[in-house]
Each structure stands twice: as structure tokens, then as C-alpha cells.
């Protein structure tokens, strides 16, 4: 009571305080609206950003294009990631070209694109749906017809599935047209660069001589392997000097992370396996009976393979079932059995077999009116008209359809989810007799169907399959989760995690140079959040537990190092540099030993301790020589051959696998005639191929930033 009185006594003050708090809350939200929004950009090219929304729109656009060109209804995670990467790379490349083209005044006109379409030979036009049925080649008239039909289409009278198809095709063409413009601009820019690279008579003569002048050489070498690594001392200063000399080779253009992680995959326990075996035995007994509805029964078992009341080829059946099918009589059940390939327990019943055409040609007229009754009346009228002799195609055109015949085979529907009207529709097509006509009533429309041809008779089957994966139970997963959580809680530093992982029964994995442009950690699905964490964490930090994979894996990650954009630190390239420094020091020692031995002739070099000798024939400057005695490619042998004097011994040469001396004992020339024009053309083509790498140079100068990992 006292408290209540105290509140009442301060009522006006509380009203003011609450009012100020509400104002602060509202004003705070308003201030957020008035403030510039936090960056939602996924990347940047030469100062030009692309937002997450823009990038997502490009990804969705290209995804639909891939679906159309591949005939797929959906893409896998890996394919979706590939689409995202292709969209990003395309965006970057186009921006790089656009910026350079703008400086040079390069453009692509509408007339150019129309000319490309009219010609119809551009590679981008070769796999479009706008192809001539007879030749398979792009047909500009089919494209024009489609665009005209689309512009005149009455969207209110068109069935929804046709609308979707037309819209998808129209979007596909817009994408293709945009791609043609981008490709044409790149072709122009590339041509401008390549045409600026030309050869001359002097270069042509040198290239000809490098190819046709050849030497036969004697080689004596002391391999580096004759000097023990333990006798070579490498100082830190040696490594630093080698690093400074080759520093540009260690330039890194994007930040990377070094990580150590533990990936736990949960599997079924012996108790889980026993429980599933018992369950499968019970289902197998029921399958051996005669279920009233196999579709419903198979669904109730949790089978990965649904039952569809259609005759299928063996290609549509699981491979383990197809392999056992011939050993089972119609009406019999096989199983339960374990299939190691997909980790499943299986039983199946062979219901029926038939020999029937696999490819069926049919034509149809879809009938839709204001309501079901009017639809039925109209469909009956059309059916009776055709039955009475009316031309099918002419009637179809009267109702805005082509009435053209189409082929369908089991490959078009096997493996797809087929039920309801789709099942009724397919069953009608595959069971109709040739030239037979029917009026098929579906939920949303009637379809006048006629089968016009059948071919490719195959053996087909109806098989009810119970396929159950051997999965872990909730209890098994909970135990694994609790054990792993406890390990992470008590080993919350990278040092502890590394030290104690093996003793706790976990395998520690390592990955160096992980980049934010990657989509997973260790190729494990569902690790995007963990990847984001890695690029926000500091060295030595350990993440929490991530549930990932197919809901069957757990992950913990520790950051062991951060490699910033710029030059890779000496510490990360020491091992590579050490090998090179050791080789150089061995070369110095071998050369010093050669000098101390006073070797002056080929025979004396050949007689040195550990020396090998060989004869290398037909050596030209244009190709690196392979020396069998050293089991290595030695470019300096080819270089020396181009200037060698006959029977004159070279000084010691430091090669890739040893120190060697060379002596030319025969020189000749291939029987080719010098043609300056041909040589220059060949060199210009070579220069053009090298020039195609210009996009890499543009990339390095454009300060490209890829932060897609924050959003996708």
C-alpha cells in the first residue's frame, strides 16, 4: 500500500519520464530512418557497388535461364552456388569492360544486335528454344512470332500454366538479348587490343630460327641429390634475401583465413539399427498382404521411394531393386535387406510387368470456360465435332491453340512427383490406343486427347518399394550433441581445442587459405554461418557449435591465422623458399668443387664424383629440353643450344636438378623455307591469345571487393 501511495505521489513525474522514454524510442526509430542505411552491398568494382537486392535479382534471373536450358525444375545446392559465382564473375567482367569501353567510346547499337539475330550464327543463339524443328538451328522467324504472340496475348483467357511458360520464355529472351550486347562489347574491346599487337620481320626470323636450328649436345652433370641437405646451412637472412627478390610472386589480392576445425558426423547406433530392422520386418509382412492402396501404404512406411501407379522402366527404380527384380516373381516380396551404397534397409513387392511402347505421340486441346458445367458442355461439343470428322488442328486454332503433336516418353516423367490430375493425365496418354480420342475431365479443365503414334516397346514394371535410410534416433543425436557441447565448453581456446581433440575422440582438421568467396567449410553443407563467423573472428578465437550437413553434422571452428590482402608474410612461404635456397647453396658448393678439381674437359667433368652424363638430341630454342639422366626439364639446355659453338665446352650452368656442362657435337637445320608473312601471322595469333588475359590485369587494377559472404 505504501508503495502504491508512493507511486501516486510521483504521478506527474512518472508521466513526464514515460513520455520522454516513448519520445526517445520513437525518435530513435525516426533517426534510424533519417540516417543513411547501413551498407547492403555485396561487392564493388572500380568504385561501383552492387546491392544485395540487385545481386539477388541477377541470381534469380540466371537461375531461371539455367532451368529452361537444362529442362530442370530445380537446382541442387552445388549448382545454385555455381550460379551465384557465375553471376558475380559475369557482373565483374562486364563492369571492367564497360568502364574501359566508355573511356574509348566503344558502344553497341541496336542495329548491330539485330544484325546478329538476323544472321543467327552467334554461339549464344545456338541453344535457344527458338530453333527450327527440322534443322535444330536458330530461327529468327520463330523468335519474331513468339514476340508478336506474347505482345498480343490475352492474359485473362490464357490458362495459368501457359502464362507461366510464356513469361519464362520472355524473360529468357530478355536475358539472352542483354547477354548478346555484353558479349558484343567484349568482342569489340578484345579485337581492339589484339589488333594492336603485331609482329615484324626481325621477330619472325628469330622465331623461325628458334624452331628450325637444332643441336645435339653432350651433357655432364652433378645432381643436387649428391649433396646431403644436412650439410647445407640456411640462415634467416638467406630466406629474407630470397623473399625480397621474389616478393611480387607472393602478392595476395584478397584476405584469407587459416582455420582448424572439428567436424562430427552423427550415425545410427546399434540400438537404432535394431529398432529399424524390427520396424522393416513388420512393414514387409504387411506388404506381402494386399494393401487396399499401395500409394498410401508406402507413404505411411516413410519410404524414400514413393509408389506411383504407373508402369516404369528399371531406370526409374533404385539400382539395388532393379538388380534383384528378375529373381522375384510377380506378387512376391523381397527383403528386408541392407544396401550399403545408400545406407538403407529395403523391401519391395513386384506387382506387375508389361511390354509396352515407351514413346507416345499425342495432341491435345485444353478446354476452360467460366465454370465447370460450361467447361463440360464446351468440351463435349469439341469432342463430338472431332469425333464426327472435324479437323483436330483447325478446331484447336479456333480456341487459340496449335493442336500440334508432341512426343512423351518415360524419361519425361520418371523420377518426378506424379499424383492427382497429373497421374490421371499420364495414365490416359500411355493407355490410349493409337488414333483413339478421349475427353479427359480434370479438376480445372477438360483436355481433348488423341494418341497419334507409339514406338520403342520396352519391358516395364509396377513395383512397391520400401526404402528406409538407417538413421540415428533423437536420443543418439542428443547424446552426440551434449558430448560435443561439453567438449567445446571446456576447450574454448584454440590451444586447448588442438591439444585435447584427439583424447576426446575427435579428429582435428586443418584448412589454410580459406577465402570468403567460398560457400562452405570443408565441403560441408549448411556451414555458411560458420564461414561468416570465421571472417569476423580474431586469431585464436573458437566458435560455438554449428549444426550443419543434412541435420547430421556438428562443427566447431578455430581461427589459427589471418593472411591480409597484400604480400604474404615470409613465415608462410618459408618452406618453399628454403627449398630454393638449399638448391642454390648446393649449386654453389658443386661449382666450387668443380673449380677445385680443375675440370677443364668434358671427360674430366664426366669423371667427377656423383656425376651423370647424357646425350640430348634435336634441341631447339623453342622448346624446353628434357634430360633423362637428371629426370627433369632444363630450359637452360635449350637456351645454350641456340648460341653453342660446335665442339666447344660450356662453363658450369646451374639447372633445375643439378649443375651441368654442355658440348655441342652436331648442328643442323630443319628443311623448312622461311616465309615472313606466315611467321608473322603465327606470332600475331600467339600475341592475341596472350592478350586474352587482359581481363586479369583489369581486375587487379579495379580494386574489386567481394563481400557476398555477408548475405549469401
C-alpha positions in Angstrom: 0.0 0.0 0.0 2.8 2.3 0.9 4.5 1.6 -2.5 1.3 2.4 -4.3 0.9 5.6 -2.5 4.5 6.5 -3.3 3.8 5.9 -7.0 0.7 8.1 -6.8 2.5 10.9 -5.1 5.0 10.9 -8.0 2.4 10.5 -10.8 3.2 13.7 -12.7 6.9 13.0 -12.7 6.3 9.4 -13.9 4.2 10.8 -16.8 7.0 13.1 -17.8 9.6 10.3 -17.6 7.4 7.8 -19.5 6.7 10.4 -22.1 10.3 11.2 -22.6 11.1 7.5 -22.9 8.4 7.0 -25.5 9.7 10.1 -27.4 13.2 8.7 -27.3 12.0 5.3 -28.6 10.0 6.9 -31.5 12.7 9.5 -32.2 15.3 6.8 -32.2 13.4 4.8 -34.9 12.9 8.0 -36.8 16.6 8.9 -36.6 17.4 5.4 -38.0 15.1 6.1 -40.9 16.7 9.5 -41.5 20.2 8.1 -41.2 21.9 6.7 -44.2 21.2 3.0 -44.3 23.9 0.6 -43.3 25.6 -0.8 -46.4 23.8 -3.7 -48.0 26.3 -4.0 -50.8 27.6 -7.4 -51.8 30.6 -6.1 -53.7 32.3 -3.3 -55.6 34.1 -3.0 -58.9 36.2 0.1 -59.6 34.2 2.1 -57.1 30.8 0.9 -58.4 28.8 -1.1 -55.9 26.1 -3.7 -56.4 23.5 -4.1 -53.7 22.3 -7.4 -52.2 18.9 -6.9 -53.9 20.4 -6.3 -57.3 22.7 -9.3 -57.0 19.8 -11.5 -55.8 17.7 -10.4 -58.8 20.6 -11.3 -61.2 20.9 -14.7 -59.5 17.2 -15.4 -59.8 17.2 -14.3 -63.4 20.1 -16.6 -64.3 18.7 -19.5 -62.3 15.6 -19.4 -64.4 17.7 -19.4 -67.5 19.6 -22.4 -66.4 16.3 -24.2 -65.6 15.0 -23.5 -69.1 18.2 -24.5 -70.9 18.6 -27.7 -68.9 14.9 -28.7 -68.5 15.3 -28.8 -64.7 12.6 -27.8 -62.2 15.2 -27.0 -59.5 18.9 -26.8 -58.9 21.0 -28.6 -56.2 22.9 -26.6 -53.6 26.1 -27.0 -55.5 24.5 -25.9 -58.8 23.0 -22.9 -57.0 26.4 -21.9 -55.6 27.9 -22.3 -59.1 25.1 -19.9 -60.5 26.0 -17.4 -57.8 29.6 -17.5 -58.7 29.0 -17.2 -62.4 26.6 -14.3 -61.9 29.3 -12.5 -59.8 32.1 -13.2 -62.3 29.8 -12.0 -65.1 29.0 -8.8 -63.2 32.7 -8.1 -62.6 33.8 -8.8 -66.1 31.0 -6.7 -67.7 31.8 -3.8 -65.4 35.5 -4.0 -66.2 34.8 -4.0 -70.0 32.1 -1.3 -69.7 34.4 1.1 -67.9 37.2 0.6 -70.4 34.8 0.8 -73.4 33.3 4.1 -72.0 36.8 5.7 -72.0 37.4 4.6 -75.6 33.9 5.5 -76.9 33.0 1.9 -77.7 29.3 1.1 -77.9 26.9 -1.5 -79.3 24.0 -0.3 -81.4 20.5 -1.8 -81.8 21.3 -2.3 -85.4 24.3 -4.5 -84.5 22.3 -6.7 -82.3 19.5 -7.0 -84.9 22.1 -8.0 -87.5 23.4 -10.7 -85.2 19.9 -12.0 -84.7 19.2 -12.0 -88.4 22.4 -13.8 -89.2 21.6 -16.4 -86.4 25.1 -17.9 -86.2 26.3 -16.4 -82.9 27.1 -19.1 -80.4 24.7 -17.7 -77.9 21.8 -18.3 -80.3 22.6 -22.0 -80.9 20.9 -23.5 -77.8 17.7 -21.4 -77.6 14.2 -22.7 -77.7 13.7 -20.6 -80.9 15.0 -23.3 -83.2 13.8 -24.7 -86.5 12.3 -28.2 -85.7 13.9 -29.7 -88.9 17.4 -28.2 -88.7 17.7 -27.6 -85.0 19.3 -24.2 -85.9 18.2 -20.8 -84.5 15.3 -19.4 -86.5 14.7 -15.7 -86.3 11.2 -16.1 -87.6 10.2 -18.3 -84.7 11.6 -15.7 -82.3 9.7 -12.9 -84.1 6.5 -15.0 -84.0 6.9 -15.6 -80.3 7.5 -11.9 -79.5 4.4 -10.9 -81.6 2.3 -13.6 -79.9 3.5 -12.5 -76.5 2.7 -8.9 -77.1 -0.9 -9.7 -78.3 -1.5 -12.4 -75.6 -4.8 -12.1 -73.7 -3.7 -12.8 -70.2 -7.2 -13.1 -68.8 -8.2 -16.0 -71.2 -4.8 -17.9 -71.1 -4.5 -20.9 -68.7 -2.1 -20.1 -65.8 0.4 -22.8 -66.8 0.6 -21.3 -70.3 1.1 -17.9 -68.9 4.0 -19.1 -66.7 5.6 -20.7 -69.7 5.3 -17.6 -71.9 6.5 -15.3 -69.2 9.5 -17.6 -68.5 10.4 -17.6 -72.2 10.1 -13.9 -72.5 12.4 -13.3 -69.5 14.8 -15.8 -71.1 14.9 -13.8 -74.3 15.5 -10.6 -72.4 18.4 -12.2 -70.6 19.8 -13.5 -73.9 19.4 -10.1 -75.6 21.3 -8.5 -72.8 24.0 -11.1 -72.9 24.4 -10.5 -76.7 25.0 -6.8 -76.0 27.6 -7.6 -73.3 29.3 -10.3 -75.5 29.4 -7.9 -78.5 31.0 -5.1 -76.4 33.6 -7.6 -75.1 34.3 -8.8 -78.6 34.9 -5.2 -79.8 37.2 -4.4 -76.9 39.2 -7.7 -77.3 39.5 -7.0 -81.1 40.9 -3.5 -80.3 43.6 -5.0 -78.1 44.5 -8.0 -80.3 44.7 -5.9 -83.5 47.1 -3.5 -81.8 49.6 -6.4 -81.3 51.6 -7.2 -84.4 54.8 -8.8 -85.4 57.7 -7.7 -87.6 60.3 -9.4 -89.9 63.0 -9.4 -87.3 60.8 -11.2 -84.7 59.6 -13.5 -87.5 63.2 -14.5 -88.4 64.1 -15.1 -84.8 61.1 -17.3 -84.2 61.8 -19.3 -87.4 65.5 -19.8 -86.3 64.4 -20.8 -82.8 62.3 -23.6 -84.3 64.4 -24.9 -87.1 68.0 -24.6 -85.8 68.8 -27.7 -83.6 71.8 -29.1 -81.8 72.9 -32.5 -80.5 74.6 -32.0 -77.1 76.7 -33.9 -74.7 75.8 -33.3 -71.1 77.7 -34.0 -67.9 76.1 -33.1 -64.6 76.4 -33.4 -60.9 72.9 -33.7 -59.5 71.9 -31.7 -56.4 70.8 -35.0 -54.8 74.6 -35.9 -54.4 74.8 -33.2 -51.7 73.1 -34.1 -48.4 70.6 -31.5 -47.1 72.2 -31.8 -43.7 75.4 -30.2 -45.0 73.6 -27.0 -46.0 73.0 -24.2 -43.5 70.2 -21.8 -44.3 70.1 -18.5 -42.3 67.2 -16.3 -41.7 68.9 -13.6 -43.7 69.2 -16.1 -46.7 65.4 -16.6 -46.6 64.8 -12.8 -46.3 67.0 -12.1 -49.2 65.3 -14.7 -51.4 61.9 -13.3 -50.2 62.8 -9.8 -51.2 64.0 -10.9 -54.6 60.7 -12.7 -55.4 58.3 -10.7 -53.3 56.0 -9.9 -56.2 55.2 -13.6 -56.6 53.7 -13.6 -53.1 51.2 -10.9 -53.7 47.7 -11.8 -52.4 44.7 -9.9 -53.7 42.1 -11.0 -51.1 42.3 -11.7 -47.4 42.3 -15.4 -46.4 42.0 -17.3 -43.1 43.8 -20.3 -41.7 41.5 -22.5 -39.6 41.4 -25.7 -37.6 38.1 -27.4 -37.1 36.3 -30.5 -35.8 33.6 -32.0 -37.9 31.4 -34.5 -36.1 29.0 -36.7 -38.2 26.3 -38.5 -36.2 25.5 -42.0 -37.3 23.0 -44.6 -36.2 23.8 -46.5 -33.0 23.4 -50.4 -32.8 20.1 -49.7 -30.9 18.9 -47.5 -33.8 19.7 -50.2 -36.3 17.9 -52.9 -34.4 14.8 -50.8 -34.0 14.6 -50.0 -37.7 15.2 -53.7 -38.6 12.2 -54.7 -36.4 10.0 -52.0 -38.0 11.0 -53.1 -41.5 10.1 -56.7 -40.8 6.6 -55.6 -39.7 6.2 -53.5 -42.9 7.4 -56.4 -45.0 4.7 -58.7 -43.6 2.1 -56.0 -44.4 3.5 -55.6 -47.9 3.2 -59.3 -48.6 -0.5 -59.0 -48.0 -2.7 -56.9 -50.3 -2.9 -53.3 -49.1 -6.0 -51.5 -50.4 -4.0 -48.5 -51.6 -0.2 -49.1 -52.3 0.4 -45.4 -52.7 -1.0 -44.6 -49.2 0.7 -47.6 -47.6 4.1 -46.9 -49.0 3.8 -43.3 -47.9 2.9 -44.5 -44.4 6.1 -46.5 -44.1 8.3 -43.4 -44.6 9.9 -44.9 -47.7 12.3 -42.7 -49.7 10.8 -44.2 -52.9 7.1 -43.2 -53.3 4.8 -45.5 -55.2 3.2 -44.2 -58.4 0.5 -46.4 -60.1 2.3 -46.3 -63.5 4.4 -48.8 -65.4 8.1 -47.7 -65.1 11.3 -48.8 -66.7 14.0 -50.2 -64.5 15.9 -46.9 -64.8 13.2 -45.3 -62.6 13.8 -47.9 -59.9 16.6 -47.8 -57.3 19.6 -49.7 -58.7 19.6 -52.2 -55.8 15.9 -53.0 -56.5 16.4 -53.2 -60.3 19.3 -55.6 -59.8 17.1 -58.1 -57.9 13.9 -57.7 -59.9 14.4 -60.6 -62.3 14.8 -63.0 -59.4 11.4 -62.1 -57.9 8.1 -63.5 -59.3 5.0 -61.2 -59.8 3.2 -60.9 -56.5 6.3 -61.9 -54.4 8.1 -59.7 -51.8 11.9 -59.5 -51.4 13.5 -58.3 -48.2 14.3 -56.8 -45.8 17.9 -56.4 -46.9 20.7 -53.8 -46.3 22.1 -51.8 -49.2 25.5 -50.4 -48.3 25.6 -48.0 -51.3 22.9 -45.7 -49.9 22.9 -47.0 -46.3 19.3 -48.2 -46.4 17.1 -51.1 -45.3 14.8 -52.3 -48.2 11.9 -54.4 -49.1 9.9 -54.5 -52.3 7.0 -56.2 -54.0 6.8 -56.9 -57.7 3.2 -56.0 -58.6 3.0 -56.4 -62.4 5.0 -56.4 -65.6 4.1 -55.3 -69.1 5.7 -54.9 -72.5 4.5 -51.5 -73.8 5.6 -48.5 -76.0 7.9 -46.2 -74.2 7.4 -43.2 -76.6 3.9 -41.9 -77.3 2.9 -39.1 -79.7 -0.2 -37.2 -78.8 -2.0 -34.0 -79.4 -4.5 -32.1 -77.2 -6.9 -29.2 -76.9 -7.3 -27.7 -73.4 -10.8 -26.6 -72.7 -11.6 -24.0 -70.0 -14.8 -22.0 -69.6 -16.4 -19.7 -66.9 -17.4 -22.7 -64.7 -17.2 -26.5 -64.5 -20.6 -27.0 -66.2 -19.9 -24.7 -69.1 -16.4 -26.3 -69.4 -18.0 -29.8 -69.7 -20.6 -28.7 -72.3 -17.9 -27.0 -74.4 -15.5 -30.0 -74.1 -18.3 -32.4 -75.1 -19.1 -30.2 -78.1 -15.4 -30.2 -79.3 -15.1 -33.9 -78.7 -18.2 -34.7 -80.7 -17.1 -32.4 -83.5 -13.7 -34.1 -83.9 -15.3 -37.5 -83.4 -17.7 -36.6 -86.3 -14.8 -35.7 -88.6 -13.7 -32.2 -87.9 -10.0 -31.4 -88.4 -8.2 -31.6 -85.0 -5.7 -28.8 -85.8 -8.3 -26.4 -87.2 -10.5 -26.9 -84.1 -7.5 -26.3 -81.8 -6.7 -23.0 -83.7 -10.3 -21.8 -83.2 -9.6 -22.0 -79.4 -6.2 -20.3 -79.6 -4.0 -23.5 -79.6 -1.9 -25.2 -82.2 -3.1 -28.7 -81.8 0.4 -29.9 -82.8 1.5 -33.4 -81.8 4.2 -33.9 -79.1 6.1 -36.9 -78.0 6.4 -38.1 -74.4 8.4 -40.9 -73.0 9.1 -42.4 -69.6 12.2 -40.2 -69.3 9.9 -37.1 -69.2 8.1 -38.2 -66.0 10.1 -41.0 -64.3 11.5 -39.7 -61.1 9.0 -36.8 -60.8 6.3 -36.4 -58.2 3.2 -37.6 -60.1 -0.2 -37.7 -58.5 -3.7 -36.4 -58.7 -4.6 -34.9 -62.2 -1.1 -35.4 -63.4 -1.3 -39.1 -62.7 -4.7 -39.3 -64.4 -3.4 -37.4 -67.4 -0.3 -39.5 -67.9 -2.2 -42.8 -67.4 -4.6 -41.7 -70.1 -1.9 -40.9 -72.6 0.1 -44.2 -72.0 -3.0 -46.4 -72.1 -4.9 -44.9 -75.0 -4.9 -46.9 -78.2 -3.3 -45.4 -81.4 -5.6 -42.8 -83.0 -8.0 -43.1 -80.1 -9.7 -39.9 -78.9 -10.9 -39.1 -75.4 -12.4 -36.3 -73.4 -10.5 -36.2 -70.1 -12.1 -34.3 -67.2 -9.6 -32.8 -64.8 -10.1 -30.5 -61.8 -9.5 -27.2 -63.5 -10.2 -28.1 -67.2 -11.1 -30.7 -69.7 -8.5 -32.0 -72.2 -9.4 -33.5 -75.6 -6.6 -36.0 -76.1 -5.7 -38.1 -79.1 -2.7 -40.5 -79.4 -1.3 -40.4 -82.9 1.7 -42.7 -82.7 3.5 -45.2 -80.5 7.0 -46.7 -80.6 10.0 -48.1 -78.7 8.4 -51.1 -76.9 10.1 -51.8 -73.6 9.6 -54.0 -70.5 8.0 -52.0 -67.7 7.1 -52.8 -64.1 4.9 -51.7 -61.2 7.0 -52.2 -58.0 6.1 -51.0 -54.5 9.4 -50.2 -52.7 10.0 -49.6 -49.0 13.4 -47.9 -48.8 14.3 -46.6 -45.3 17.7 -44.9 -44.5 19.5 -46.2 -41.5 19.2 -43.1 -39.4 20.2 -42.1 -35.9 17.5 -41.5 -33.3 16.8 -38.3 -31.4 18.4 -39.8 -28.4 21.6 -40.7 -30.3 21.8 -37.2 -31.7 21.2 -35.6 -28.3 24.0 -37.6 -26.7 26.4 -36.6 -29.5 25.3 -33.0 -29.2 25.7 -32.9 -25.4 29.1 -34.6 -25.6 30.4 -32.2 -28.2 28.9 -29.1 -26.4 30.7 -30.2 -23.3 34.0 -30.6 -25.1 33.6 -27.1 -26.7 32.7 -25.5 -23.3 35.8 -26.9 -21.6 38.1 -26.3 -24.6 37.1 -22.8 -25.6 40.5 -21.7 -26.8 42.3 -22.8 -29.9 45.3 -24.1 -27.9 43.0 -26.3 -25.7 41.0 -27.5 -28.7 44.1 -28.6 -30.6 45.6 -30.2 -27.5 42.6 -32.2 -26.4 40.7 -33.1 -29.5 42.3 -36.5 -30.1 42.0 -37.6 -26.5 38.3 -36.7 -26.6 37.8 -38.9 -29.7 37.5 -36.1 -32.2 39.6 -35.6 -35.4 41.2 -32.2 -35.8 41.2 -30.9 -39.4 43.1 -28.0 -40.9 42.5 -25.7 -43.8 44.8 -22.9 -44.9 43.9 -20.0 -47.2 40.1 -20.2 -46.8 38.6 -17.3 -48.8 35.3 -15.6 -48.1 34.2 -16.3 -51.8 33.9 -20.0 -50.9 30.5 -21.4 -49.9 31.3 -24.0 -47.3 33.9 -25.1 -44.8 35.4 -28.5 -45.6 32.7 -29.0 -48.3 30.1 -29.5 -45.6 26.6 -28.3 -46.4 25.0 -25.6 -44.3 28.2 -24.0 -43.0 27.6 -20.5 -44.3 27.1 -19.1 -40.9 30.3 -20.7 -39.7 32.1 -19.1 -42.7 30.7 -15.7 -41.8 32.0 -16.2 -38.2 35.5 -17.1 -39.5 35.8 -13.8 -41.3 34.7 -11.8 -38.3 36.7 -13.6 -35.7 40.2 -12.9 -34.4 43.2 -15.2 -34.4 42.9 -17.7 -31.6 39.2 -17.5 -31.2 37.0 -20.6 -31.2 33.4 -20.6 -32.5 30.4 -22.1 -30.8 28.7 -25.3 -32.0 27.2 -25.2 -35.5 24.6 -27.8 -36.6 25.0 -28.4 -40.3 25.2 -31.0 -43.1 21.9 -32.8 -43.6 21.0 -32.2 -40.0 23.5 -34.9 -39.2 26.7 -32.9 -38.6 28.2 -30.6 -36.0 31.1 -28.2 -36.4 33.4 -26.1 -34.3 36.0 -23.8 -35.9 39.1 -22.0 -34.6 41.0 -19.3 -36.4 44.7 -20.1 -36.4 45.8 -17.2 -38.7 44.7 -14.3 -40.8 46.5 -13.5 -44.1 45.8 -9.9 -45.0 45.5 -8.6 -48.5 48.9 -7.6 -49.8 52.2 -9.6 -49.6 52.1 -12.9 -47.9 54.3 -12.9 -44.8 57.7 -14.5 -45.0 56.7 -17.0 -42.4 54.0 -18.5 -44.7 56.4 -19.1 -47.6 59.5 -20.1 -45.7 59.2 -23.8 -46.7 59.1 -23.0 -50.4 61.9 -20.5 -50.1 64.0 -22.9 -48.1 63.9 -25.5 -50.9 65.1 -22.9 -53.4 67.8 -21.5 -51.1 69.1 -25.1 -50.4 69.2 -25.7 -54.1 71.1 -22.5 -54.8 73.6 -23.3 -52.0 74.1 -26.8 -53.4 74.8 -25.3 -56.8 77.4 -23.0 -55.3 79.1 -25.9 -53.5 79.1 -28.1 -56.6 80.5 -25.3 -58.7 83.2 -24.7 -56.1 84.1 -28.4 -56.1 84.3 -28.4 -59.9 86.6 -25.5 -59.8 88.8 -27.1 -57.1 89.0 -30.3 -59.1 90.4 -28.3 -62.0 88.0 -29.9 -64.5 88.5 -28.4 -68.0 87.3 -31.1 -70.5 84.1 -32.9 -70.9 85.7 -36.2 -69.9 87.0 -34.6 -66.7 83.6 -33.3 -65.8 82.1 -36.7 -66.5 84.6 -38.3 -64.1 83.7 -36.1 -61.1 82.3 -37.9 -58.1 78.5 -38.4 -58.4 78.4 -37.1 -62.0 76.0 -38.4 -64.6 76.2 -37.9 -68.4 73.8 -38.0 -71.2 73.3 -37.1 -74.9 70.5 -34.7 -75.7 69.5 -34.6 -79.3 67.5 -32.3 -81.6 67.5 -29.4 -79.0 65.9 -26.1 -80.2 65.4 -22.8 -78.5 61.6 -23.0 -79.0 61.1 -26.0 -76.6 62.5 -26.8 -73.2 64.8 -29.9 -73.2 64.1 -32.9 -71.1 67.3 -34.6 -69.7 66.6 -38.3 -68.9 69.8 -38.6 -66.7 68.5 -35.8 -64.4 64.8 -36.7 -64.9 64.0 -33.0 -65.3 63.1 -30.4 -67.8 66.0 -28.0 -68.3 65.2 -24.7 -70.1 68.8 -23.6 -69.9 69.9 -26.5 -72.1 67.6 -25.1 -74.8 68.9 -21.6 -74.3 72.5 -22.7 -74.6 71.8 -24.8 -77.7 70.8 -21.6 -79.6 74.2 -20.0 -79.1 76.5 -23.0 -78.7 79.7 -23.3 -80.8 80.4 -26.7 -82.3 82.7 -28.8 -80.1 83.2 -26.0 -77.5 82.6 -26.9 -73.8 80.3 -24.5 -71.8 81.1 -23.2 -68.3 79.2 -24.9 -65.5 75.5 -24.0 -65.6 73.1 -24.0 -62.6 70.0 -26.0 -63.8 66.8 -27.2 -62.1 68.2 -30.6 -61.0 71.9 -30.2 -61.0 74.9 -28.3 -62.3 75.9 -29.3 -65.8 78.2 -28.5 -68.6 77.3 -28.9 -72.3 79.2 -29.5 -75.5 77.6 -29.4 -79.0 78.8 -32.2 -81.3 76.3 -31.8 -84.2 74.2 -28.9 -85.5 71.7 -28.9 -88.4 68.6 -27.2 -89.7 65.1 -28.5 -90.4 64.2 -28.4 -94.1 61.7 -25.6 -93.9 61.6 -22.4 -96.0 61.3 -19.1 -94.3 58.1 -17.3 -95.0 58.0 -14.0 -93.2 54.2 -13.5 -93.8 53.3 -16.9 -92.3 55.7 -16.5 -89.4 54.3 -13.0 -88.6 50.7 -14.3 -88.7 51.6 -17.1 -86.4 53.2 -14.7 -83.9 50.3 -12.3 -84.1 47.9 -15.2 -83.2 50.2 -16.1 -80.3 50.1 -12.5 -79.1 46.3 -12.4 -79.4 46.0 -15.5 -77.2 48.2 -13.8 -74.6 46.2 -10.6 -74.9 43.1 -12.5 -73.9 44.5 -12.4 -70.4 43.8 -8.7 -70.2 40.8 -9.2 -68.0 43.1 -10.3 -65.2 45.0 -7.1 -65.5 41.8 -5.0 -65.4 40.7 -7.0 -62.4 43.8 -6.2 -60.4 43.6 -2.5 -61.2 39.8 -2.2 -60.4 40.0 -2.8 -56.6 37.3 -5.5 -56.7 35.7 -6.2 -53.4 33.6 -9.4 -52.9 31.6 -9.3 -49.7 28.8 -11.7 -50.8 29.6 -14.0 -47.9 27.9 -11.5 -45.6 24.5 -12.1 -47.2 24.6 -15.2 -49.3 
